[in-house]
Amino acid sequence: MKRVWIAALLAGSAMASAQAAQENGYSRTEGGVVVTPTGGAAAKVEVTVHGDGIFHVIATPKGVDTGTLAPSLMAPNPPAAGAFEVSSANGHVLVKAKRATADIELATGRVRFTDAKGRELLAESGQAAFKPVTVEGKPFVAVSQQFNRGTDEGLYGLGQHQNAQMNYNGEDVELAQHNMDIAVPFVVSTRSYGLLWDNASISRFGNPKPYTLVGEGLKVTSGGKPGWKAEYFLDGKPAVTRQEATINYQYIKDQKNWPEAAKAQTVAATGGQNTAGNAVQKQTVVWTGDVQPEVTGTHKFQLYGSSYYKVYAGGKLVLDRWRQNWNPWYANFDLPMVKGKPVQIRIEWEPNAGYMALLHNDPLPAPDRHSVWFTSEVGQAKNYWFVPADNLDGVIAGYRQLTGKAEMMPKWVYGFWQSRQRYDTAAEVTGVVDKYRSLNIPLDNIVLDWRYWRDDDWGSHKFDPTRFADPKAMIDKVHDQHANFMISVWPKFYPTTDTYKELNAAGAVYQGNLRQGNRDWVGPGYANTFYDPYSAEGRRIFWRQVQERLGVLGTDAWWADASEPDMHSNLSIEERIDTMGPTAIGPAEQYFNSYPLMNARAFFEGWRSFKPDVRPFLLTRSGFGGLQRYGAAIWSGDVATRWYDLRAQISAGVNASMSGIPNWTHDIGGFAVEPRFETKNPKPEDLAEWRELNLRWFQFGAFSPLFRSHGEFPYREIYEISPEGSPMRASMVWYDQLRYRLMPYIYTLGADTYMKDGSIMRGMAMDFPSDAKARTIDDQYLFGDAFLVAPVTAYKARSRTVYFPGTGTWYDFATAKTYRGGTVAGIAAPAERMPLFVKAGAIVPMGPVTQYVDQQRDAPLTITVYTGANGQFSLYEDDGRSEQYKSGAFSRIPLTYDDKAGTLTIGAREGKGWAGMPAARSFRVKWVSAGKSVTDDNGFDTEVRYDGGALVVKRGG
């Protein structure tokens, strides 16, 4: 009886506690709390705990019923809640987990997060902004939330963008998938937290206000008249002069704005994606105008353009760019301006049937400019995840705990790839592999780009039999040469194909592009559309078609091009949305950015069922949060062959990696070739620049996560682009060989992306978060934690300035000269070498030069130790292809260096071993100290036999 009374008392106490909490504005749930604010914009704020301190915040708007929240595509299986405590005081409820505490203000629902020591990491700055919108007849909201107003933290991630911006504090970034631009709404901070904004619609980081055409917001006059003075020339002769309110040839639909007299003798861009559109006469347009600022401060401009253009502000050149005319993009520039003081802007453009628009945003107050601010066009609620950690590696680990582990790549993926736009015949494909093997130049992958099908058969996944008579024999021959075969597969279909008809019968193809009447750029142009990967049945059918026609031939890997999706280039956003929905799960506006994620899922799940013990691999042109869980890598799209574009790849790759996607690559040399380079008989000075650009890009490529040469003519094969016997050829071969020598180090980095949630390409802020100078440098990065890479991105540069982060010592890889952290030095950079440094304490395992990975599994390994600090490394090995690593079929060999004792400990082999693992091998030890380096690439100081047991090697022994 007493027990019953006690139980009733406790139950009554719990009910009373819950009732009191509810009366105080919150209730406890299984995973956290729900707050019903007395004021503010949110009707309800739910805060839940996941794992040991990841928090999920969902705030639903007042006055708008957006229905049941759709499942997250980025974080579909978040970890369950660990231990947490709930308490309340002084109008706040606190949810305390191991790593962090969420503090919710009961009156407003405002949330702030502190770490385990009580330090504020992230705090909502004011209320969320909700604006009702209707999409396909259903109620949604546009949503915006600012955090950390006035912050000085370093901010990274957000996917991949092309404006050479490393630290996004103070910058505006549009998150909308596009060729070259990858939207991942995840930001990481030097305060050691991450914020995943869980919204798949078009979003913005920074200023929530969209940029508008200059002339619509910012006023412009010329000659005392409103608008721009626009002068059109043909072959240098005036054709049309007129006033224009705005500069707006941004999309295909805007080409109607061209004056008739200026386009009569040229081929205008009238709708063909990838159409050359070369002008019959040289066409030039010059705009001049005085922009009239109404606000003092730094004004932000975006020039959306293609072909050749220059922008002058106040007589100073601020932009000088070229882009292929079918693939325009934004170039940013900032102008400090004073209210009431006009600044003259002059734009000179050679259109060549290209695109252009000039856009602008007013200055923000400094505290708003320097904040964490997300805005989305379509949503059901404010929805985000807070990921705390002790360091930035921990943040990435938490993000992958939330969105999925980074699947391990096959080992060959980290070797050298050769590709071209494009190989026309089977003989060309096999001939390239044969040539590399005959020249003893290492190669692991050959890639067959698009149009291997008959021109009228896109999406059939069938080879053109006149050019590829026996595809299986072609692939078998590649395999016989110990290379891998990768093929381009688009999500695109012509309605005449049997594959389209099957998908269409299942309701799994979009109709918008067909309805708009858009035709592609092949031959006469064909009607086309894309399949719907949001449909589970669509994904299943799509993969089965690919498997039955390409997979069974022995294809090793897949190249998912145009996965934004890019159905028809240069459409407006509204037109793009019309082409890509409605999806099987909701409106295209709601899911605008997530197509590449769902398309990758089709390949991953399909391969898993097809070859369950072979690691899948997909290279996709676009990505989204969680992509890493689908065995996918990304590349930077159809970038141009310009020095600026090379430089822009550095921050693009670093931030892609810091978005949680560790495997990233780029087209070495740039995809689309500037006209002066693409001729078969270039001028000598242009040929010299073309070769140097490719050489410098190749050097950078050797220290990118994936090492891959691709692009339009001229051909990019090492033996095509570099003359036999030239210093260029020798340098390219040396870097290719160096990549293979470093394979033990590189493959360990690759394995650690899965085993330890690591990153290969690392922003300097990851290892040196408190080094303020390191945060903003946009042309250096870390390759693993041992190498500091400083690519050369200027023509004829034979030196460059390098900043050495931290407080330790850095070795020049070539000379062993040392530099102290926190200093800047001018470094020699002959054309054949890129500045490369290794930190003191690094242990870098290296193997011999091989022609493909694992050619000599039992070859001696050279353990290079950079003295001057303690260090450690855990050498990872496995069979390189199977999924057995997930069952423990791998080995680790711990390497530890004690600098004071001068000893390297090669620890006992860990793990249960793997098929083909050498039982014993030679380990050679190479000691590097200040000014003392072994110049012979294969040199070493001592050699020991390792059979899996621990060894200690004394320096000098």
RONUBA-849735 format. One record per residue (C-alpha): x, y, z. Coordinates in steps of 0.001 Angstrom, whole numbers, padded with zeros to 6 digits, always signed. Each point is the difference from the previous one (the first is absolute). Example, Ala and Ser with C-alpha at 12.3 -4.5 7.8 and 13.67 -1.06 7.14 Angstrom:
2
+012300-004500+007800 +001370+003440-000660 
//
This chain:
957
+000000+000000+000000 +002876+002302+000823 +001590-000605-003444 -003264+000900-001721 -000229+003193+002010 +003608+000946-000839 -000536-000742-003716 -003155+002105+000004 +001869+002787+001773 +002847-000112-002526 -002421-000083-002933 -001893+002905+001441 +003279+001876+000507 +001022-000633-003640 -003392+001122-001238 +000218+003105+002151 +003501+000695-001299 -001126-000428-003604 -003029+002183+000639 +002172+002668+001578 +002398-000156-002930 -002858+000320-002447 -001344+002963+001910 +003462+001510-000168 -000069-000227-003779 +001747-003296-000729 -000499-003739+000223 +002573-002734+000103 +000019-002589-002782 +001803-003307-000481 +002886+001762-001743 -000094+003551+001364 -002548+002743+000488 -002790+001821-001787 -000379+003713+000735 -003157+002001-000695 +001238+003594-000019 -002242+002727+001328 +001279+002341-002693 +002101+000042-003123 -000490-001459-003441 -000014-003708+000886 -003084-001907+001111 +002106-002842+001353 +003720-000679+000449 +001125-003596+000362 +003581-000694+001108 +001190-003602+000063 +003291-001664+000901 +001787-002475-002280 +003071-001914+001069 +002010+001741+002694 -000738+003574-000955 -001307+000492-003530 -003168+002087+000245 -002880+000245-002447 -002110+003159+000001 -003362+000207-001739 -002022+003200+000313 -003418+000034-001663 -001476+003326-001134 -003006+001687+001536 -003019+000430-002193 +001040-002437-002748 -000765-003712+000045 +002741-001566-002122 -001025-003534+000916 +002052-002885+001323 +003714+000642-000380 +001436-001949-002943 +002778-002492+000855 +003528+001354-000281 +001905-001096-003095 +003339+001088+001442 -000421-001564+003449 -002534-002825-000447 +001380-002123+002860 +001327+002273+002727 +001425-001604+003121 -002322-000553+002931 +000252+002209+003026 +002704-000707+002520 -000251+001059+003600 -001285+003515+000615 -001469+002092+002775 -002774+002600-000063 -000264+002914+002393 -001614+003430+000006 +000625+003322+001683 -000509+003709-000615 -002157-000453-003080 +002329-002491-001713 -000014-003751-000410 +003356-001748-000336 +000598-003336-001697 +003437-001203+001070 +001842-002787-001842 +003604-001196+000311 +001526+002334-002576 -002300+003007+000056 -003041+001651+001516 -002970+001517-001798 -001467+003048+001742 -003519+000895-001207 -001631+003283+000953 -003581-000823+000896 -001477+003353-000975 +001346+000009-003556 +001276-003502-000740 +003452+001437-000723 +002711-002699+000285 +003653+000284+000921 +002637-002702+000439 +002912-000176+002407 +002778-002543+000300 +000680-002201+003005 +001877+002884+001646 -002842+002460-000495 +001566+001956-002876 -002478+001209-002591 +000536-001618-003391 -003107+000825-002006 -002940+002238+000813 -003032+001045-001977 +000075+003752-000483 -003593+001103+000306 -003041-001702-001420 -000353-002183-003040 -001678+001654-002954 -002856-001964-001561 -001723+001110-003184 -002953-002025-001321 +000419-001334-003544 -002187-002304-002049 +001570-002709-002147 -002142-002236-002189 -003012+001064+002032 +001556-000997+003326 +000997+002317+002867 +003698+000437+000750 +002162+002736+001473 +003151+001771-001026 +002169-000116+003115 +003035+001890+001251 +002041-000138+003189 +003078+001942+001036 +002534-001269+002548 +003096+001421+001721 -000519+003593-001076 +003327+001854-000063 +002162-003123+000103 +003687-000224-000928 +000108-003805-000337 +001268-001716-003118 -002800-001629-002023 +000452-002726-002611 -001861-002668-001918 -003248+000806-001885 +000943-002385-002812 +002113+001087-002935 +000081+003501-001434 +002184+001730-002558 +000920+003458+001278 +003314-000701+001748 -001551+000578+003423 +001460-002099+002790 -001575+001490+003132 -003691+000805-000508 -000291+002386+002938 -001207+003201-001645 -000893-001627-003323 -003254-000734-001786 -000433-003476-001468 -003011-001161-001979 -000739-003676+000527 -001519-001159-003280 +001350-002924-002000 +001692+000933-003254 +002758-001259-002235 +003131+000902+002055 -001934+000983+003134 -001002-002576+002618 -002438+000930+002746 +000474-001628+003400 -001736+001990+002769 +002551-000942+002640 +002421+002469+001543 +002857-000732+002410 +001547+002496+002378 +003368+000521+001612 -001993+000019+003241 -000235-003776-000586 -003623-000438-000938 -001927-000707-003169 -003430+001172-001092 -001997-002077-002468 -002894+002042-001375 -002473-002729-000889 -001657+001453-003065 +000280-001204-003602 -001425+003071-001715 +002053+002861-001440 +001651+001621+002985 +002415+002796+000806 +002789+000370+002509 +000687+003604+000998 -002243+002806-001133 -003561-001381-000172 -000914+002494-002693 +000466-001310-003567 +002313+002007-002241 -001842+002203-002487 +000968+001476-003346 +001904+003281+000223 -002581+002522-001089 -002860-001650+001845 +001404+000603+003474 +003233+001943-000251 -000648+002949-002317 +002129+000617-003081 +000238+002965-002355 +002099+000851-003024 +000317+003398-001670 -002614+001348+002375 -002546-002574-001156 -001385-002940+001964 +001586-003344-000742 +003126-001239-001735 +001493+001301-003201 +000172-003149-002107 +002170-000046-003127 -000103-002954-002387 +002733-000525-002593 +000471-002402-002896 +003596-000410-001137 +000819+003131+001964 -002599+002117-001784 -002897+001545+001942 -003251-001863-000549 -002347+001176+002764 +000235+002516+002837 -002844+000220+002477 -000913+000435+003674 -000733-003202+001916 -001579-000108+003446 +001884-003176+000938 +002641-002322-001422 -001990-003173-000426 +000836-002763-002423 +000067-002564+002812 -002106-002818-001417 -001232-001276-003354 -003292+001817+000484 +001867+003298+000371 +001652-000210-003418 -003077+001672-001459 +001389+003244+001453 +002728+000148-002669 -000337+002924-002425 -000730-001292-003484 +002735+001993-001673 +002623-001470+002316 -000992-003625-000426 -000842-000068-003687 +003504-001067-000960 +000766-002373+002824 -001210-003342+001262 -001893+000747+003197 -000421-002376+002904 -003510-001169-000779 -000383-003025+002171 +002527-002723-000680 +001826-001296+003037 +003731-000292-000683 -000512+001663-003373 +003184+001653-001252 -001905+002951-001419 +003085+001551-001559 -000527+003443-001419 +000331+000628-003701 +001369+003428+000850 +001787+001050+003159 -002633+001439+002263 +000797+002363+002867 -002218+001681+002557 +001083+002799+002335 -002133+001206+002882 +000871+003103+001980 -001903+001476+002892 +000318+001850+003275 -001409-002074+002838 -001594+002102+002725 +000368-001503+003500 -002580+000945+002594 +001890-001758+002775 +003636+000351+001061 +001919-003215+000343 +001287-002973-001960 -002402-000754-002825 -000003-003532-001386 -000262-000594-003741 -000362-003122-002118 +000780-000062-003711 -001734-002995-001536 +001754-000522-003288 +001639-002086-002665 +002468+000501-002829 +002571+002803+000454 -000822+002935+002262 +001685+002697+002041 -001484+002141+002745 +001435+003354+001046 -001092+001948+003085 +001202+003566+000348 +002480-000698-002805 +001490-003021+001806 -000206-003505-001505 -001842-002221+002486 -000862-003020-002185 +001632-001529-003073 -001527-003374-000762 -000940-002518-002648 -002549-002787+000205 -001377-002308-002658 -003068+001700-001425 -002417-002841+000858 +001048-000132+003652 -000073+003476+001545 +000470+000507+003704 +000330+002655+002675 +003141+002004+000662 -000063+002014+003217 +001510+003371+000696 -000396+002451+002879 +000058+003789-000220 +000360+002329+002992 -002428+002829-000804 -001141+003193+001693 -003590+001147+000006 -000590+002646-002636 +003343-000537-001753 -000473-001800-003303 +002517-002513-001298 +000371-000557-003727 -000191-003625-001121 +001042-001039-003473 -000540-003489-001379 +001615-001200-003211 -001361-003240-001407 +000533-002215-003021 -003279-001934+000131 +000605-002765-002556 -003614-001014+000646 +000622-000041+003740 -001857+001204+003080 +000358+002924+002382 -001666+001816+002884 +001255+002410+002676 -001495-000420+003470 +000484+001695+003343 -000847+000064+003691 +000269+002903+002412 +002391-000121+002960 -001125-001646+003192 +000838+001396+003438 +003258-001568+001141 -001614-002249+002657 -002421-001386-002595 +002694-000380-002642 +002057-002063+002445 -002531-002553+001122 -001249-003489-000738 -003202+000516-001989 -002039-002542-001929 -003051+000752-002137 -002080-002418-002082 -002686+000681-002568 -002257-002960+000808 -000376-001893+003245 -002425-001320+002549 +001861+001243+003053 +003285+001310+001252 +001947-003233+000090 +003670-000404+000905 +002506-002228+001783 +002709+001242+002362 +003141-002177+000075 +002540+000794+002775 +003455-001526+000410 +003440+000568+001480 +001529+000863-003384 -000936+000254-003659 +000774-003642-000682 -002475-000799+002732 -002577+002225-001662 +000400-001909-003271 -000291-003262+001936 -003207+001239+001627 -001385+001068-003357 +000633-003485-001398 -001527-001563+003081 -003057+002035-000931 -000008-000356-003803 +001910-003242-000619 +003517-001428-000043 +002251+000796-002939 +000193-003300-001840 +003532-001178-000692 +001144+000383-003589 +001671-002807-001941 +003760+000463+000264 +000440+000514-003750 -002125+003145+000240 +002997+001754+001586 +002241-000775-002968 +000213+002055-003205 -002993+000246-002347 +000066+000904-003662 -003036+001413-001739 -000884+002114-002996 -002996+001719-001493 -000223-002472-001620 +001216-003405-001266 -001881-000773-003212 +000863-003668-000439 +000917-003084+001958 +003440+000090-001593 +000612+003467+001424 -000917-001170+003505 +002239-003055-000006 +002703+001822-001925 +000414+002578+002758 +000489-002711+002610 +002447-001806-002272 +001978+003206-000499 +000261+000715+003721 +001194-003527+000638 +002561+000139-002828 +001409+003266+001369 +000028-001292+003597 -002137+002896+001169 -002231-001053+002941 -003747-000225-000689 -002925-001631+001793 -003162+001184-001732 -001175+000794-003522 -003276+001900-000368 -002461-000097-002874 -001935+003260-000157 -003379+000597-001635 -001236-000766-003523 +001173-003581-000280 -003610-000661-001044 -001587+000799-003357 -000895+003675-000183 -003745-000604-000038 +000135-002519+002868 +000999+001932+003131 -001076-001861+003119 -000079-003407-001661 +003294-000979+001688 +000886-001702-003281 +003324+000431-001771 +000086+001163-003599 +000961-003280-001703 +001836+001789-002813 +002541+001395+002485 -000207-002483+002884 -000613-003338-001682 +000794-002105+003071 -000153+002073+003206 +000705-002976+002242 +003162-000824-001915 +001066+003643+000356 -000518-000098+003765 +001678-003388+000291 +003054+001388-001775 +000140+002933+002420 -000155-002478+002891 +002707-002133-001571 +002243+003062+000221 -000761+000288+003750 -002089+003135-000458 -003585+000784+000920 -002828+001127-002252 -002402+002797+000903 -002909+001206-002131 -002237+003062-000147 -003675-000619+000739 -002372+002963-000083 -003471+000030+001572 -001187+001186-003429 -002263-001763-002498 -001322+000558-003479 -003729-000857-000156 +000704-002350-002904 +002050-002413+002127 -001408-003139+001559 +001570+001031+003294 -002005+003240+000031 -003191-001854-000846 +000432-002391+002917 +000713+002830+002447 -002850+002076-001376 -002428-002888+000444 +000989-000007+003676 -000611+003742+000271 +003695+000568+000643 +001033+002603-002573 -000463+003762+000034 -002101+001651-002681 +000975+003668+000341 +002929+000032-002415 -002123-001783-002601 -002876+002391+000606 +002313+003003-000416 +001146-001440-003315 +003700+000199+000852 +002357-001916-002233 +003601-000824+000747 +003137+000829-001969 +000643-003347-001713 -000398-000042-003776 -003362+001560-000882 -000919+000152+003683 -002186-002556+001750 -002852+000185+002483 +001117-001369+003367 -000741-000211+003685 +001345-001493+003257 -001315-002775+002199 -001366+000576+003506 +002392-001499+002605 -002373+000934+002832 -002125-002896-001203 +001182-003271+001557 -001325-001844-003030 +001736+002498-002278 +003334-000616+001721 -000473-003759-000234 -000854+000096-003709 +002784+002460-000796 +002651-002171+001637 -001272-003238-001497 +000237+001535-003468 +003569+001159+000707 +000993-003348+001475 -001439-002076-002836 +001665+002046-002739 +003201+001319+001598 +000603-001660+003342 +000097-003555-001335 +002748+000998-002446 +002446+000421+002896 -000285+003746+000629 +001876+000888+003186 -001376+003453+000806 -002551+002580-001015 +000119+003633-001011 -003264+001818+000738 +000135+003105-002152 -002496+002900+000017 -001377-001140+003358 -001127+003469+001139 -002186-000812-002045 +001112+002000-003047 -002697-000803-002516 +000473+003123-002087 +002686+002567+000740 -000752+003695+000366 -003616-000348+001006 -001274+002312+002709 -000556-001442+003472 -003751-000048-000613 +000499-001917-003235 +002419-002413+001671 -002526-000730+002726 -002630-000693-002646 +002285-002593-001613 +000763-001921+003182 -003292-000787+001637 -002266-000670+001585 +002063-002723+001610 -001458-003204+001391 +000233+001417+003529 -000874+003663-000481 +000442+003229-001954 +003237+000677-001863 +000374+003301+001876 +000072-001871+003301 +002645-002482-001197 +001963+002148-002459 +003472-000806+001373 -000370-003686+000818 -000183-001605-003465 +003698-001049-000033 -000425-001713+003373 -002923-002098-001183 +001677-000800-003317 +003098-001195+001881 -002245-002162+002158 -001225-001808-003138 +003569-000959-000971 +001037-000934+003525 -002950-002198+000863 +000022-001558-003447 +003693-000880+000160 -000429-001374+003512 -002533-002511-001315 +002030-000698-003160 +003452-000502+001533 -000442-000005+003778 +003663-000698+000793 +001514+002551-002393 +000310+003604+001122 -002197+002304-002046 +001378+003152-001511 -001841+002925-001532 +001334+003336-001205 -002788+002565-000134 +000061+003584-001240 -002203+001216+002801 -000613-001004+003585 -001997+000720+003119 +000186-000628+003714 +000476-003714+000686 +001449-000827-003421 +003025-001681+001597 -002133-002920+001212 -000669-001067-003587 +003584-000819-000983 +000170+003206-002035 +002624+002602-000802 -000580+003395-001586 +001845+002084-002544 -000034+003711-000673 -001840-000052-003292 +000772+001622-003330 +002519+002562+001232 +001872+002178-002462 +003643-000161-001044 +001113+003177+001715 +002456+000738+002772 -002739+001500+002157 -002009-003202-000305 +003006-002036+001135 +000303+002172+003096 -003743-000259+000666 +000270-003796+000139 +002052+000167+003201 -002679+001553+002202 -002690-001918-001891 +001632-003306+000920 +000793+000951+003578 -003543+001126+000706 -001474-003056-001720 +002097-002125+002330 -001023+002059+003020 -003602-000636-001049 +000574-003630+000948 +000630-001328-003536 +003607-001231+000109 +000507-001190-003570 +000177+002924-002427 +001674+000610-003331 +000217+002383-002960 +000759-000019-003696 +003773+000495-000150 +000617+002872-002388 -003640+001075+000101 -002802-001498-002053 -000987+002738-002433 +002871+001408-002041 +000520+003667-000713 -000148+000544-003810 +003654+000992-000332 +001025-003373+001438 -002391-002318-001838 +001244+000625-003521 +002147-002729-001546 +002688+002555-000804 +000175+002398+002957 +002383+002911+000114 +003297-000938+001675 -000667+002298+002935 -003469-001514+000512 +001331-003547-000242 +002615+000804+002630 -002650+001363+002355 -002326-002949-000661 +002722-002471+000925 +001011+001862+003122 -003614+000316+001140 -000478-003728-000392 +003270-000783+001745 -000841+002160+002991 -003513-001482+000119 +001459-003511-000208 +002273+000699+002972 -003038+001097+002005 -001903-003058-001218 +002651-002344+001365 -000838+001354+003471 -003779-000053-000379 -002083-002792+001523 -000578-001490-003472 +002579+000489-002779 -001780+000356-003322 +000745+001531-003408 -002945+000961-002202 -001113+002687-002407 -000814+001084-003520 +002564+000132-002801 +003027+000294+000105 +000350-003577+001230 +001073-000327+003620 +001987-003246+000016 +003465+000629+001432 +001637-001148-003233 -002290+002243-002076 +000290+003204+001971 +003709-000069+000856 +002722-000436-002636 +002142-003092+000258 +003262+000767+001797 -001249+003367+001275 +000304+001237+003592 -003799+000135+000013 -000290-003702-000804 +002599-000851+002639 -001859+002064+002596 -003400-001536-000766 +001419-003506+000168 +001828+000841+003239 -003214+001204+001669 -001906-003013-001259 +002704-002273+001407 +000074+001973+003252 -003723-000613+000361 +000632-003736-000157 +002995+000190+002322 -002268+001741+002509 -002775-002566-000412 +000529-001585+003466 -000511+003454+001520 -002856+000978-002337 -001908-003257+000345 +000223+000261+003765 -001537+003466-000250 -002727-001463-002193 -000659-002831+002450 -000099+002434+002878 -002895+001858-001611 -002031-003078+000931 +001862-001384+002988 +000584+003337+001749 -002406+002335-001852 +003068+001832-001289 +000637+002431-002855 +002662-000190-002702 +000050+003579-001263 +000003+002217+003056 -000395+003707+000551 +002803+001389+002120 -002653+001012+002529 -000684-003676+000685 +003405-000536+001585 +000640+003601+001048 -003412+001464+000966 +001458+002714+002210 +002384+001248-002704 -001975+002982-001297 +002318+000561-002971 -000402-003579-001181 -003791+000361-000147 -000242+002244-003022 +002893-001136-002225 -001722-001383-003091 +002881-001655-001896 +001535-002437+002502 -001308-003117+001721 +001034-003139+001831 +000126-003446-001602 -000607-002238+002960 +001629+001435+003081 +003572-000387-001281 +000165+002084-003198 -000460+003709-000584 -000742+000582-003686 +000529+003386-001682 -000994-000213-003703 +001266+002563-002481 -002927+001728-001715 +001595+002800-002019 +001581-000222-003435 +003810+000185-000052 +000152+000164+003785 +003259-001528+001167 -000509+000735+003667 -002903+000525+002340 -000659+001111+003552 -000856-002725+002478 -001445+000380+003467 +000991-002710+002490 -002822-000562+002497 +000308-000834+003660 +003113+000225+002145 +001939-003107-001017 +002598-000680-002689 -000650-000640-003705 +002415-001736-002377 +000323+000774-003680 -000734-003365-001632 +002700+000493-002620 +002846+001534+002024 -000784-000696+003680 +000442+003700+000739 -002073+000865+003060 -002486+002805+000701 -001630+000982+003263 -003759+000044+000403 -001555+003464+000060 +002431+001361-002594 -000227+000942-003660 +002708-000797-002540 +000600+000403-003700 +000497-003470-001460 +001661-000900-003282 -002423-001694-002398 +001646-001057-003256 -002514-001054-002645 +000711-003676+000616 -000613+000090+003772 -002780+001158+002307 +000833+001259+003510 -000696-002872+002365 +000742-000290+003712 -000175-002607+002744 -000449+000738+003684 +002536-001078+002582 -001179-003161+001709 -001665-001348-003133 +000473-003667-000841 -000594-000601-003689 +000025-003613-001277 +000975-000294-003664 +000218-002870-002455 +001736-000528-003320 -001143+001388-003331 -002555-002419-001408 -002078+000037-003171 -003233-000579+001925 -000952-000356+003643 +000920-003258+001703 +002241-001060-002848 +002521-000962+002702 -001827-000587+003257 +003082-001398+001734 +002377+002704-001221 +002196+001701+002595 -001527+003070+001622 +002019+003081+000846 -001031+001651+003259 +001068+003629-000256 +000258+001707+003377 +000163+003803+000194 +001825+000659+003213 -000414+002919+002382 -003248-001034+001691 -001718-003138+001184 -002261-001674-002504 -002191-002956-000805 -001709-001665-002934 -002142-003113-000312 +000710-001697-003330 -003168-001585-001392 -000116-002863-002515 -002685-002300-001385 -000871-001782-003249 -000979+003294-001626 -003278-001087-001596 -002271-002086+002186 -002386+000920+002800 +001814-002322+002379 +001585+002930+001826 -003381+000517+001681 +000415-003457+001555 +003512+000744+001234 +001987-001309-002997 +002711+002655+000097 +003233+000725+001790 +001452+002957+001848 +003661+000507+000705 +000479+002749+002623 +003050+002206-000524 +001178+002234+002837 +002947+002372+000095 +001543+001276+003234 +002124+002983-000947 +001860+000285+003295 +000954-003668+000001 +000561-000027-003750 -001962-003222-000415 -002615-001199-002454 -002221-002752+001360 -001588-002208-002614 -002766-001554+002029 -001481-003463-000145 -002384-000472-002893 -003633+000507+001019 -003153-001419-001587 -000868-003468-001179 +001781+000281-003323 -001256-000098-003559 +000221-002077-003169 +003396+000500-001608 +001626+001644+003022 +003774-000551-000032 +001056-001850+003135 +003357+001783+000068 +001692+002840-001878 +002896+002416+000168 -000459+003382+001638 +002546+002652-000899 +000322+003010+002253 +000985+003406-001301 +000758+002764+002508 -000455+003608-001073 +001467+002825+002025 +000629+003682-000669 +002009+000349-003166 +000615-003741-000213 -002070-001802-002575 +000634-003032-002164 -000168+001366-003531 -000452-003457-001504 -003741-000656-000073 +000614-003577+001079 +002658+000771+002573 -000166-001160+003626 +002192-000237+003083 -000714-003442+001408 -002019-003100-000798 -001754-002501+002258 -002052-003128-000567 -003561+000213+001293 -002059-003132+000620 -002860+001544+001968 +001770+000301+003349 +001049+003277+001600 +003363+001531-000922 +001914+003002+001245 +002312+001811-002393 +002534+002396+001482 +000841+003116-001935 +003425-000448-001464 -000312-003777+000341 
//
